[in-house]
Amino acid sequence: MLFAAALFLAVPIDSEAVTAARTNYEKARYEDVVKSLRDADVSALEKNVLADALFMLGVSELALGNEALSQKALVRLFTEVPDFEWPLVAKKVVAALEKARKQVAIVLQPTVSDGGVRVCGAGLPKRAEMKIVFTTASGEEGGLGTADGACFMRAAPKDQPVNGYYVVAVVDGEQRATAGSRLQPLPYEDRKSGGGAVAEGTPWYKHWATWTIAGILVAGAIAGGVAGGVISARERADGTMRINVVVPPP
């Protein structure tokens, strides 16, 4: 009986329902906005309509003093639309929006191909910067990746062999996610030169595809209730790999 009730509550809504919620929102009828949107299934809405619905829900929850529910709606907003630009609102609302934006986990998915590294990911806004650093026998070489659609690219050095790399995502001047590190770089296997196959005995985490898979798994954990900040990994003494999701303080 309870299961049936839960299914009934998650009623899919369309753009007309969001327009009706907009009318209530503009008249400051926040309880009506919450009543129509809080338990609604908005997954089928187009991106711009979905963003409008989640924004109104988040602001309405905040106006009613439901800060936790407000953050839940706003974090989902920035997860679905990382580059959402909000209209002119009160300082309290701006603070809630900025707090929610920082709670969205960025999951990096680096791959090695075509003589360099390509980094895509989930939760990456257009204003993000991606630092891609290659490790060589003589040190490190790299810099900011070039935007390539929703991803970033950087060619590897051609004057010396590359044995590893790491990437750092920076948003609004803050480090938000990493893959590999200076001490534990990811292995560089250029598939263009035939190095894409995994050598016999190579640990699972030293294959270029590992981070794509790990990103998917971590994203699933985040969807289950972990609002994240920085994702990193470290090799243990026993040869296993530990993946960390560091959640920023509220």
C-alpha positions as CSV (number, residue, x, y, z in Angstrom):
1,M,0.0,0.0,0.0
2,L,2.8,2.4,0.9
3,F,4.6,1.4,-2.3
4,A,1.6,2.3,-4.4
5,A,1.3,5.6,-2.6
6,A,4.9,6.4,-3.4
7,L,4.3,5.7,-7.0
8,F,1.3,7.9,-7.0
9,L,3.2,10.8,-5.6
10,A,5.9,10.7,-8.3
11,V,3.5,12.0,-11.0
12,P,5.2,13.1,-14.3
13,I,4.5,16.7,-15.1
14,D,4.8,18.7,-18.3
15,S,5.8,22.2,-19.2
16,E,2.2,23.4,-18.7
17,A,2.4,22.3,-15.0
18,V,5.7,24.2,-14.7
19,T,4.1,27.3,-16.2
20,A,1.3,27.1,-13.6
21,A,4.0,26.8,-10.9
22,R,5.6,29.9,-12.4
23,T,2.4,31.8,-11.9
24,N,2.3,30.8,-8.2
25,Y,6.0,31.6,-7.8
26,E,5.6,35.1,-9.2
27,K,2.7,35.7,-6.8
28,A,4.9,34.4,-3.9
29,R,2.6,31.4,-3.3
30,Y,5.5,29.3,-2.3
31,E,3.4,26.6,-0.6
32,D,1.6,26.0,-3.9
33,V,4.8,25.8,-5.8
34,V,6.2,23.2,-3.4
35,K,3.0,21.2,-3.4
36,S,3.1,21.0,-7.2
37,L,6.8,20.3,-7.7
38,R,8.4,18.7,-4.6
39,D,7.2,15.1,-5.3
40,A,6.7,15.5,-9.1
41,D,8.7,13.5,-11.6
42,V,10.4,16.1,-13.7
43,S,12.9,13.8,-15.5
44,A,11.0,14.0,-18.8
45,L,11.2,17.8,-19.0
46,E,13.4,19.6,-21.5
47,K,16.6,21.0,-19.9
48,N,15.5,24.7,-19.7
49,V,12.0,23.8,-18.3
50,L,13.6,21.3,-15.8
51,A,16.0,24.1,-14.7
52,D,13.2,26.5,-14.2
53,A,11.2,23.9,-12.2
54,L,14.1,23.0,-9.9
55,F,15.1,26.7,-9.4
56,M,11.5,27.7,-8.4
57,L,11.3,24.6,-6.1
58,G,14.6,25.4,-4.4
59,V,13.8,29.1,-3.8
60,S,10.3,28.3,-2.6
61,E,11.6,25.7,-0.1
62,L,14.1,28.3,1.1
63,A,11.3,30.9,1.5
64,L,9.4,28.4,3.6
65,G,12.4,27.7,5.9
66,N,13.1,24.2,4.4
67,E,16.9,24.7,3.9
68,A,17.8,21.1,3.5
69,L,15.1,20.5,0.9
70,S,16.1,23.7,-0.8
71,Q,19.6,22.5,-1.1
72,K,18.4,19.1,-2.4
73,A,16.6,20.8,-5.3
74,L,19.4,23.3,-6.1
75,V,22.1,20.7,-6.1
76,R,20.1,18.7,-8.6
77,L,19.6,21.9,-10.6
78,F,23.4,22.4,-11.0
79,T,23.9,18.7,-11.5
80,E,21.5,18.7,-14.4
81,V,22.5,22.1,-15.7
82,P,26.1,23.0,-14.5
83,D,26.0,26.4,-16.3
84,F,22.6,27.5,-15.0
85,E,22.5,31.3,-14.7
86,W,20.0,32.6,-12.1
87,P,18.1,35.8,-12.4
88,L,18.4,38.8,-10.0
89,V,17.4,37.4,-6.6
90,A,17.9,38.3,-2.9
91,K,21.3,37.8,-1.2
92,K,20.0,34.9,0.8
93,V,19.0,33.1,-2.3
94,V,22.3,33.8,-4.0
95,A,24.1,32.4,-1.0
96,A,22.0,29.2,-1.2
97,L,22.7,28.9,-5.0
98,E,26.4,29.3,-4.6
99,K,26.5,26.8,-1.7
100,A,24.6,24.2,-3.8
101,R,26.8,24.8,-6.9
102,K,29.8,23.9,-4.8
103,Q,28.2,20.6,-3.6
104,V,27.9,19.2,-7.1
105,A,30.5,16.4,-7.6
106,I,32.7,16.6,-10.7
107,V,33.6,13.2,-12.0
108,L,36.6,13.1,-14.4
109,Q,36.9,10.6,-17.2
110,P,40.4,11.0,-18.8
111,T,41.4,8.9,-21.8
112,V,44.7,8.7,-23.7
113,S,44.5,8.8,-27.5
114,D,45.6,10.7,-30.6
115,G,48.9,11.8,-29.1
116,G,47.5,13.4,-26.0
117,V,45.0,13.3,-23.2
118,R,41.2,14.0,-23.5
119,V,39.3,14.7,-20.3
120,C,35.5,14.6,-20.2
121,G,33.3,14.3,-17.1
122,A,30.1,14.8,-15.3
123,G,29.2,18.1,-13.6
124,L,31.7,20.1,-15.5
125,P,30.5,23.7,-16.1
126,K,31.8,25.6,-19.2
127,R,33.8,28.0,-17.0
128,A,35.9,25.1,-15.6
129,E,39.6,25.0,-16.4
130,M,41.4,21.6,-16.8
131,K,45.1,21.3,-15.9
132,I,46.7,18.4,-17.7
133,V,50.3,17.6,-16.7
134,F,52.5,14.9,-18.3
135,T,55.3,13.3,-16.3
136,T,58.6,12.5,-18.1
137,A,62.1,11.4,-17.2
138,S,63.2,15.0,-16.8
139,G,60.2,16.2,-14.8
140,E,56.7,17.5,-15.7
141,E,55.3,19.4,-18.7
142,G,51.8,20.5,-19.3
143,G,49.2,23.3,-18.7
144,L,45.6,24.1,-19.3
145,G,43.7,21.9,-21.7
146,T,41.9,23.3,-24.7
147,A,38.1,23.1,-24.6
148,D,36.8,20.6,-27.1
149,G,33.0,20.7,-26.8
150,A,32.2,19.6,-23.3
151,C,35.7,18.0,-22.9
152,F,39.3,19.2,-22.8
153,M,42.3,18.2,-24.8
154,R,46.1,18.6,-24.5
155,A,48.8,17.1,-26.7
156,A,51.6,15.2,-25.1
157,P,55.2,16.5,-25.4
158,K,56.9,15.2,-28.6
159,D,60.5,15.8,-27.6
160,Q,60.7,13.2,-24.9
161,P,58.9,10.0,-23.8
162,V,55.9,10.4,-21.5
163,N,55.4,7.8,-18.8
164,G,52.4,9.2,-16.9
165,Y,50.0,12.1,-16.4
166,Y,47.5,13.6,-14.0
167,V,44.6,16.1,-14.3
168,V,43.1,18.8,-12.1
169,A,39.7,20.4,-12.6
170,V,39.5,24.0,-11.3
171,V,36.2,25.9,-11.1
172,D,36.1,29.6,-9.9
173,G,39.6,29.3,-8.7
174,E,39.0,26.2,-6.5
175,Q,40.3,22.7,-7.1
176,R,37.2,20.5,-7.5
177,A,38.4,17.2,-8.8
178,T,41.6,15.2,-9.7
179,A,42.5,12.1,-11.5
180,G,46.0,10.8,-10.7
181,S,48.5,13.1,-8.9
182,R,52.1,14.2,-9.0
183,L,53.0,11.3,-6.7
184,Q,50.7,8.8,-8.3
185,P,50.3,9.7,-12.0
186,L,48.1,7.7,-14.3
187,P,50.0,5.6,-16.8
188,Y,50.3,7.1,-20.3
189,E,49.5,4.5,-23.0
190,D,49.1,6.2,-26.4
191,R,46.6,4.1,-28.4
192,K,47.6,6.0,-31.6
193,S,51.1,4.4,-31.4
194,G,49.7,1.0,-30.5
195,G,50.1,1.3,-26.8
196,G,46.5,1.0,-25.9
197,A,46.5,-2.7,-25.1
198,V,47.1,-3.7,-21.5
199,A,50.3,-5.6,-21.0
200,E,50.0,-9.0,-19.3
201,G,50.0,-8.6,-15.5
202,T,49.1,-4.9,-15.6
203,P,46.9,-4.0,-12.6
204,W,43.3,-3.0,-13.5
205,Y,43.7,0.6,-12.3
206,K,46.6,1.2,-14.7
207,H,44.5,0.9,-17.8
208,W,43.2,4.2,-19.3
209,A,39.6,3.0,-19.1
210,T,39.6,2.5,-15.4
211,W,38.8,6.1,-14.6
212,T,35.8,6.2,-16.9
213,I,34.5,3.1,-15.1
214,A,35.4,4.5,-11.6
215,G,33.7,7.8,-12.6
216,I,30.4,6.0,-13.4
217,L,30.5,4.1,-10.1
218,V,31.2,7.2,-8.1
219,A,28.5,9.1,-9.9
220,G,26.1,6.3,-8.9
221,A,27.2,6.7,-5.3
222,I,26.6,10.5,-5.5
223,A,23.2,10.0,-6.9
224,G,22.5,7.8,-3.9
225,G,23.0,10.8,-1.6
226,V,26.7,11.8,-1.5
227,A,27.1,15.5,-2.5
228,G,30.8,15.6,-3.4
229,G,33.7,17.9,-3.9
230,V,37.1,16.4,-4.8
231,I,37.5,12.9,-6.2
232,S,41.0,11.4,-5.9
233,A,42.8,8.0,-5.7
234,R,45.9,6.5,-4.1
235,E,47.7,3.2,-4.6
236,R,48.0,1.1,-1.4
237,A,51.0,-0.9,-0.4
238,D,49.2,-4.2,-1.2
239,G,48.7,-3.1,-4.9
240,T,45.1,-2.1,-4.6
241,M,43.7,1.3,-5.4
242,R,41.6,3.5,-3.0
243,I,39.2,6.0,-4.5
244,N,38.2,8.9,-2.3
245,V,35.3,11.4,-2.6
246,V,36.0,14.4,-0.3
247,V,32.9,16.3,0.7
248,P,33.4,20.0,1.4
249,P,32.1,21.3,4.7
250,P,28.6,22.9,4.6
